[in-house]
């Protein structure tokens, strides 16, 4: 009878066996859990007292850069959903009982409406209750409960941070409880900002304190690609087909926001076009048939034909589907071209910045928000590509 000898047990053989078991029965590694539905929620709180005209102007212009930066974030290869809310504080005509605080818009991905709201802001003298507006935004907004989503507040203004009947410590405790990072941006000299306590709220958590010159005009770097992007924006707009009771108004708002941003500069118009060319960031399924059909392939079969443009109301549903499909193809091609041209634009800007011997640009809302976002998203397993 022949005996079967077992192979000798060695450290090497044990390692091989454990590796095979790990492949067959993977064990979840400790650390940040994988987030299958990543989200970035941003609340922007703006001081609208008399001295803040420059801050509002910067906010109008920096929106598209902020969205573009967040749009480059990836969490395990997945693009986060982006929601932005807007508050004003310091307006004397707002209700004193709520600390002169007003929600302009709750969390939304409707970038046209958000931009329109920014352009509607005006200044008016009042008391700036920072603790109150932070606490209000923390309790009014629908903050996501997922721990590893990036939830952040940017509050910008001046005057003493400790004004009002809600102390910053109470707002800070609420922010910690909800996992929201609070960043303070003082409009003025840094030493003055510290003297007026703007560093306290950031230091009580994991946020940051910085300062800007609210009257500084952001330095635009003109590129050979700006005009091309503006032309592509016009072509992109021609692919939108509205539907619904408020569809035509939304289409008009799109055009209004285009003109308002172009009125600031061609650079801002180009930045807006770059965002509009990214369907992950700019989606209007609530009023546009192309986006709606992309979301739900059966959309054309159920849409109320009476709410369509006059030229489409009497089409058969099969004819309508062919038209929407054609517009979908056109839009996809234009979006690809916008992405290609914008990549060239960004490369040109990077090269121009690299050529500069010195960079004397002062900090603005755009530069500081971009810098803060790029640093903080890394805490949530997100990378800016």
C-alpha positions, -999 to +999 in steps of 0.1 A: +000+000+000+015+033-011+013+061+014+004+096+001+028+122+017+014+156+024+035+185+012+055+202+040+038+232+056+059+263+052+054+300+058+053+305+020+025+279+016+005+295+044+008+330+027-003+315-007-033+298+010-044+330+028-041+349-004-063+324-022-089+326+006-089+364+005-096+363-033-124+338-028-139+355+003-129+392+002-130+409+035-141+446+036-111+466+046-114+492+074-114+529+065-139+551+046-167+529+033-174+529-004-201+555-013-223+543-042-243+576-042-218+603-034-231+638-029-217+673-024-240+698-007-229+734-005-247+763+013-235+798+004-243+824+030-238+860+018-237+892+037-259+917+018-253+948+039-243+981+023-206+974+019-210+941+001-217+950-035-183+937-045-189+904-027-222+899-046-205+907-079-178+881-071-204+855-061-222+859-095-189+854-114-175+826-093-205+802-094-194+785-126-159+780-114-171+765-082-195+741-100-168+732-125-143+723-097-168+702-079-178+686-112-143+672-116-146+653-083-148+615-083-156+591-055-145+556-064-149+566-100-184+580-095-193+617-100-210+631-069-244+647-072-241+685-065-266+705-047-263+742-038-283+764-015-282+802-011-289+825+019-287+862+024-282+879+058-278+914+070-307+930+051-327+953+073-359+947+054-358+910+063-377+898+094-359+908+126-375+878+143-354+855+122-322+875+125-326+893+092-319+860+075-336+848+043-333+816+024-330+825-013-330+789-025-329+755-008-306+727-020-310+725-058-292+714-090-310+740-110-280+761-119-299+786-141-322+795-112-293+797-088-275+821-111-307+841-116-311+844-078-275+856-074-281+883-100-313+894-081-293+901-049-289+937-039-274+954-008-292+971+020-279+982+054-286+960+084-272+938+112-251+908+103-260+879+125-235+852+115-244+826+142-281+830+133-277+824+095-254+794+100-278+779+126-308+786+104-292+770+073-283+739+093-319+734+104-338+745+074-319+727+047-323+690+039-288+680+047-279+644+037-275+620+066-247+600+049-216+605+070-191+603+041-207+629+019-190+664+016-214+688+033-201+724+036-211+759+044-193+790+031-202+822+050-188+855+037-191+889+051-176+914+076-185+931+109-183+913+142-190+876+140-205+875+175-235+897+167-270+884+172-289+862+197-276+828+185-240+823+196-215+807+171-209+779+196-245+768+192-242+769+154-209+751+156-224+723+178-252+718+153-227+717+124-207+690+141-238+670+148-248+670+112-212+665+098-212+699+081-179+718+076-182+756+082-158+778+063-156+816+071-145+841+046-139+876+060-142+905+036-113+927+045-079+926+063-071+893+079-060+908+112-093+928+113-112+896+106-095+879+136-102+909+157-139+906+147-138+869+156-143+854+121-116+828+129-136+813+159-163+794+141-138+777+117-114+768+145-141+751+166-145+725+139-127+713+108-134+743+086-111+771+075-108+808+080-096+830+052-100+866+040-106+883+007-108+918-008-144+919-018-138+948-041-110+930-060-118+923-097-108+887-105-081+886-131-094+870-163-070+853-187-084+857-222-079+827-244-083+819-281-110+795-271-135+818-253-153+830-284-156+794-297-172+783-265-197+812-267-206+801-303-210+765-291-233+777-263-257+791-289-257+758-308-263+740-275-293+761-267-309+752-301-312+716-289-335+724-260-372+715-264-394+726-235-424+709-221-447+713-190-466+742-176-435+763-168-412+750-196-412+780-218-403+802-188-374+780-180-362+782-215-364+820-213-345+819-180-317+800-197-313+827-222-315+854-196-288+838-174-266+834-205-268+872-212-264+881-176-232+861-173-219+873-206-225+909-194-198+903-167-172+891-192-165+867-220-145+846-196-175+841-173-196+832-203-170+806-213-170+791-178-208+788-179-207+772-213-182+746-200-206+737-172-236+736-195-216+712-217-214+687-189-246+668-186-237+655-152-237+691-139-263+708-161-294+687-164-329+701-171-350+670-171-378+689-154-385+710-184-364+698-214-375+668-234-340+657-244-328+654-207-362+640-198-360+612-223-324+605-213-337+600-178-368+580-188-369+564-223-407+562-221-411+599-215-424+608-250-453+582-246-466+601-215-458+638-220-487+662-221-487+672-258-506+704-250-476+718-230-452+715-260-441+744-283-467+752-310-447+735-337-447+702-318-482+700-303-498+684-334-470+659-341-476+622-335-458+607-306-437+587-330-427+619-349-420+636-316-397+608-305-378+610-338-373+648-332-362+644-296-338+616-307-323+638-333-318+667-309-302+642-285-276+632-311-270+669-319-265+678-282-242+649-276-219+661-304-219+697-292-212+686-256-182+666-268-169+696-287-174+719-257-155+694-236-126+693-261-124+731-265-126+737-228-098+713-222-077+734-246-088+765-228-078+752-194-044+740-208-038+775-223-046+792-189-024+768-170+005+776-194+000+813-191+000+811-153+032+790-154+048+818-175+041+844-149+072+854-130+052+865-100+015+861-091+003+892-074-034+884-077-052+891-045-075+865-029-111+866-042-142+845-034-134+823-064-098+816-056-105+808-019-136+786-025-117+766-051-087+761-029-109+751+001-130+726-019-099+709-035-084+704+000-116+693+018-131+668-007-101+646+000-114+639+035-144+622+019-126+598-004-131+622-033-104+634-058-105+663-081-095+650-116 
